[in-house]
Amino acid sequence: METISAAQPLETFVPTRAVGQRDVLSLALAPMPHLQVAFVGVGARGQMAVTRWCHIPGVEITAVCDASRQVAEEAAQHVEQLGKPRPTVYWGENAYRQLCQQQRLNLVYVCTDWLSHVPIALHAMQRGKCVAVEVPAALTLEDIWQLVDTAERTQQHCMMLENAVYDHFEMAVHEMVREGLFGEIVHVEGGYAHPIGNRWTPWRIEYNRLTCGDVYPTHSIGPACQLLGIHRTDRLHYLTAMHTAPFVGKEMYQEVMGKPCNSFANGDQTSTMIRTMKGKTILIQHNVMTPRPYNRMFQVVGTQGYVAKYPIPEVLLSSASAAKVGVETNIDNMPLPTSQLEKLLSHYAPPFSHETIDLAKQLDSRGGMSYFMDLRLAQCLQQGLPLDMDVYDLAEWCCIAELSKRSIEHGSMPVMIPDFTRREVLQQTNE
C-alpha cells in the first residue's frame, strides 16, 4: 500500500518558458571536427584541464584567461611547452568578455571560483559559444534557471564538468544497469566525504559559514541520476534534508580566517534523501569537516543485485543475474569473490582503448575520470552528437544545494524538486 506523507512538500516555483524558446533535450549541433577551446580560470585546476585538452586529438586551445596576468601567461607557455600553438592571453576580472568575442571559438571551459561561474557561462552562450562549467555550476535556483533559459534561448550546449560520472567503476556499473544485471534499480547512494583540512580558501569557508545544506552535491547526485535516467525515464520528485551542528566548522573558520566565529550555518554532516516520481530513492551525504577517508559512498540497490565502490568494490548478484553473465554464486547474500568481480568489471569496462586508459591515468591521478570526461565532451562536439550531460542534468544536480537548505530551515520538511525540462507543465497546459 502506498504511504502518503503527512506533510505536503513545500512548493518550488517554476518560471514559464518564454514564447519562442524551446527545450534543448537531445540537443545536437553541427559537427566541430576542428574543436577550438578557450579556458577561463587557469589556476591549479584550470591548468590541469589545459594539460588534458592538449592531449585530445583534433583540439586547438585558442585562448587562456585569468584574473592574474602572470597565471594566464604561465598557462599559455605551458601549452607551448606541450608542443601546441600559443593561445591568445587575456587577463583581468572581466577579460572573459573580450575572449568571448573571438570568432574562432567553439567552447568556453570555465574553471574559476564557484561565485563567478554563472556570469561567465551566461555571457559565453549569449555570444554563441558552448560552455562547460566546473562544479558546482550554480549555487541558487535563480542562477540555475538563468542557465537553463539561456541555453534554451541560444540553443547552445551548457554542461557541468561532473567527473564522478566518468569514474571507471561507475561507468562499468552504468553499463551493467543498462543491461538489467541488477534488475530494477530501487535505491542509489552517493556522498562526498573529503576533509578539506589545510586546503580551505577564505571565500569557501565564508560561504560555508553563511550557507547550510549540501553545498557540494554534484559528485554525490550525478552518478545516481544517470543510473536512474532522471529527466529521461524518471524525474526527481521531492527531498528532505537534515544536518548536524557545526562541531568542527566554527573552529575551522577561526583557523582559516584568524578571527572568532560566533555562528556557522553549515553542519559538519548533511544528509539528503530524495524520492523520484517512480518511487525510487536516493541518499546523498556531505562532510568536508571531520577526519575520515575519502569516500563517495557509491551504492546501487536493485531487485536482482547490489553494488558498492567504497570502502572496497563489491558486487552481489541473484542466481539468475549471475547465470546471465556466467559467474558463480555458491553462497546466498555474499559478494562475488575478487576473481569473479574483476572478470565482471572487465566485461563491462568502458569502451576506451588501453592506450587511452593509460594516458588518462597519467593525466589524472584519480584514475583518469577527468580525462574521460573531457574526451567524451570533445568527441560529442566534434561528431555533432548530444552530450552525455545536458543543462537539465546541471540544474537537477545543482538545485540540491538550495533545496536541501530550504528543507533544513523548515525543520527537514520535504521540498518539491522542479521539473527543469518543464515537460510536466506543458502536459498540464495541454490537458
N, C-alpha and C positions, 0 to 999 in steps of 0.2 A: 504494500500500500504506500502511495506517495506521501511523504511527510511535508506538511505545509508549515513554513516558518511563521512563528507568532508575530514577528516584526517584519513589516514590509520593507524591502530595501529602499534606501534613500535614492531619490531620482537624480539623474545626472543629465544636464542639458545637452541636447544635440542640435546644433545650428542647421538651418535649412540650407541645402545646396543651392548656390546661385544659379539663376536661369542661364542656360547655355553651357554650364560647367558639367563635365561628365567624369565618371569614375576612371581609375587607372588600374582596374583589375586586369591582370594578364597583359599589362602594357608592354608592347614590343616596338622599339624604334628602328629606323633604318640601320642596317649594319654599319659598324665603325671599324673596319678592318685595321686601319692605322689609328690606334686609340691615343688621343692626346689628353694628358692628365696634368692637373696643377694641384699643388699641395698648399693648404693654408694652415699654418701652425707646424713648424718643423723643429720643435724641441726634441726631447728624447724619444717620445712615442712617434712623433711625426717623421723623424729621421729613420727610425726602424721601418716605417711604412715606405719611405722613399727607397730604401735599400731593397725591400721586397719587390717593388714595382720595377726596379732596374733589371730584375731577373725574369720578367714576364714577356714572352715574345709579342712582337707587334705593338709595343707601347713606346711612346715618346713622352718624357717628362718636360713639358713646355715651360713651366714656371714653378717657383717656390716663393712662399710668402710667410713672413713672421713679423710680430711686433718689433723684434730686435733685428737691426740690420746685420749685426755680426752673426747671429744664428742663421739668418736667411743666406748670407754669403757662404757660411760653412756648409750648408746643405747643398748649395749649387756646386761647390768644389767637390763635395762627396759624390755627386752624380758624375762629374767629370772623371774622378778617380776610378769609378766603376766602368769607364770606357764609353760613356754616353755623352751626347752633345750637352753643352752647358745650358741650363734653363735660364729664362729671364728671372731676375731677382726683384722682389717687391718687399718693402718693409714699412712698418707703421701700423697703428691700431686699425685704420680703415683702408689699408692698402689693398685688401681683397676686392674692393670695389673697382679699382683700376685693373686688377688681374682679370676680373670677370668681363672686361671689355675686349679681351683677346678674341680674335675670330678663330684662330687655330686652337680650339679648346673644346673638348667633349665632356670632360668630367672634372668636377672640383671635389677634392678629397680633404675633409675637414678634421684636423687633429688638435684644435685649440681647447681651452678650458670649457667646462660644461656651460657656463653662463653665456658664452659667445656663439654657441653652435647655431642657434635658430636664426639670428640676423644674417649670418654668412650664408646659410643654406637657402634662405628666402631670396636673398639677392642673386645668388647663383642661378636659381631656377628662373627668376624674373628676367635674367639675361640670356635665357635659352640654354643653360647648361644642366646636365645631370649632376646629381650631388650624392656623395657618400659621407656620412657623418659618424664620428666616433660616439661611443656610448657614454652616458645616455644622451640621445639626440636632442631631447626636450625635457623640461622639468615640470611644466604645467599643462593643464588641459587647453588653456588659451593658446599657448605656443604650439601644442600638438595640432590643434585644428587649423592654425595658420599654415603649418607644413602640409597637411592634407589638402586644404583648399588650394594652396599654391601649386602643388603637384598636379591636382586635377585641372586647374585653370591653364597651366602652361603645358600639360601633358609631358612632363619631364620625370625621369626616374628620381626618386628620393629614397635612399636606402640607409639603414643604420648598420654600422660595422660591428655586428654581433658575432664575434669569432667562436663563441662556445658552440654554436650550431655546427661548426666545421671541425670540431674535435674528432679525431679518427674513430674513437669508441662510439660517440654519439651518432656519427654518420653510419656506422655499421648497424647500430640499433635501429636507426630510422629505416634502413633497408629491410631489416627483419620485420619491423612493424608493417611495412608496406606489403610484405608477403604473407602477413597474417600469422607469423610464428607464435605470437603471444595471444592470439585470439582477439577479442575486443578489448581495447585499452580502456580501463576504468579509472585509473588514478596515476598521476605523474608527480614527482617531486623534484625540486631543484633548490639551490641555495648559493649563497656567497659568504663563506666563512674564510676571511682573509685578513688577519690583523695587519693594519697599516703601519703600526709602530713608528719608526723614525722617518717614514715617507709622507707623513701628513704635511700638507701645504696650508698656509693661512686661510686662503679662500675656501678650501674644502672643509676644514674644521669649523670655520664660521658658518658655513652652510648647514652642517650637521647640528650646530648649536641652535640654529633658528628653525630647523625643519624636522618634524617627526615623520614616521612612516618608513617604508622600504625605499630609500633614496637611490638605490643602485640595483634595480630588479632585473635588468635585461639578461645577464648571464644565467639567472635562475629560470626566468619565464620563457626565454626564447626557445630552447630545445623542447620544452613541454608543449608549447603552442604548435610548433612544427609537427610533432608527433600526433597531435590531436586534430590537425587540419583546421586550425582556427581561422575563421572567415572564409574557409573553403568548403568544409563539410560540417562544421560546427562553429559556434561562436561563444565567447565569454559572456556570462550572464551577470553574476554579481560576486563580490568579495567581502570578506570580513577580516580585520587585522587586529593584532594585539602586540604590545611590546613591553619589555621590562623597563625598570627605572634605569637611568644613566649612571650605573655604579662606577664605570670607568670614564665615561665621557667628560665629566667635569674636570677630572684630574688630567686627562689628555689635553683638554683645551688650555689649561693653565700651563702645561709643559710646552705646548707649541707656541702659544701667544704671549707667554710671560706675564700674565695678569690673572687675577682671580675670576672664577666663573660662578655666578650665583644661580644660573638656570641653564639647563642644557636639554633641548627638546627631543633629540634622537635617543631612543632607548638602545642599550647595548645589544639587545637581541630583538629583532622584529620578525613575526611570523604572520603570513598572509595565506588564507585559504580561499580558493576560487572555485566556483561551480559553473559548469558550462550549460548551454541550453539543452544538451543531450543527457544531462545528469551525471557528467563525469566531474572529477575534482582534481585540483592542482594545489599542492602545498609548496610555498617558497619561503625561504628564510634568509635573513641578512644579519651579519655580525662581523664588524671590522674592528672591534674593540678588545674582546677577551682573548687570551692566549689559546690557540688551538691550531691543529694542522690545516693547511689549505684544503677546502672541500667544497665542491659544487653540488653535493648531495643528490646527484642524479639517480633517480629510481623510476622504474616503469612497472606498473602492476596491470596485468591483463588476465582475462578469463582462462588462458592456457599457458601462462608463464609469468616470469618475473626477471627483471634485470636491474643491476645496480653497478655503478662505477667505483664508488667510494665506500669504505676505505680501501677495498680491493675489488677488482672487477669480478662479478659473479652472475651466472645465468641459471635459472631453474625453469625447466620445461615440463609440461604434461607429457604423458607417454605418447599421446597422439602427435603432438608437435615434435617430440624427439624423433619419432619414427619417420616423420616427414623429411627431416634433414639427415637421417642416418646416424644419429648419435644414441648412445645407450644411457638409460636411466634405470639403474637397478634398485635405487632406494627412493621412496616417495619423499617429496619435500626436502630434497637435498640438492645443492647446486651441482652443476656439472663439474667433473674433475678438470684440472688445468689443461690437460691434453685435449679434451673434448671442447673446452671453451676456446682454446686457441684455434682449433680447427673451424669452429663456428665463426669466429671473428674474421678469420682469413677468407672464408667463403663469402661473407657479406661485406668485405672491405670495400671502401670507396674506389671508383674506377680511375685511379691515378696510376701512372707508371711508377716503377721502382725508382727511376731517376728523379721524377717529380717529388716523390715522397722523401727521398734522401735530401734533395735541395731544400724542401720545405723545412725539414728538421734542422738543417744548417742555418736557415734564416730566422727561425723562430724556436726558442728554447722550450716552448710549451707544446712540443710535438708537431709543430708545423701548421696549426689551425689558422693562424692569421694569413699565412701564405695561401692556403687552400681557399680561404675567403676571398682574398684579392684576385687570385687566379680565376675563380668562378665568376666574379664580377666582371673582370676583363673579358672572359670568353663570351659571356652573355651579351655584353655590349658589342663586341666585335662581330658576333654572329647574328645580332638582331633578335635575341631571344628575351622573353620575360625574365626578370631577375628572380633569384631564389627567395629573396626577402623584399617586400614592397613597402610602400609608405603606410599601409594599414597594419603590417607587422610592427613597424616602428611605433605607430600610435598605440596599439594594444599593449606592447611591452613597456613603453614609457609611461602610460597612464597609471600603471600600478603605483607609482610614487605618490601622485596626488590623491588617488582614491584610497590608498591604504592610510594616508594621513587623515583623510576625511573620516574614515571608519574609526580610527583610534580616537579622534577628537569627539566622536559621538558615542563613546563607550563601547567600541567594537561593533557598532551597528553594521548590518550589511549595506553595501552601496552598489548601485547599478553600474555596470560597465557599458559604455556606449557602443553601438554598432557603428564603427567609424566608416564602414562602406556605405552606410545609410540605405542598404537594400531593404531592411525591415520597414523603415519609414516609408519608402517608396511603395512597398507592397500594401501597407495600410492605407495609403492615399488612393491606390487603385481599386481597393475593395469596396 
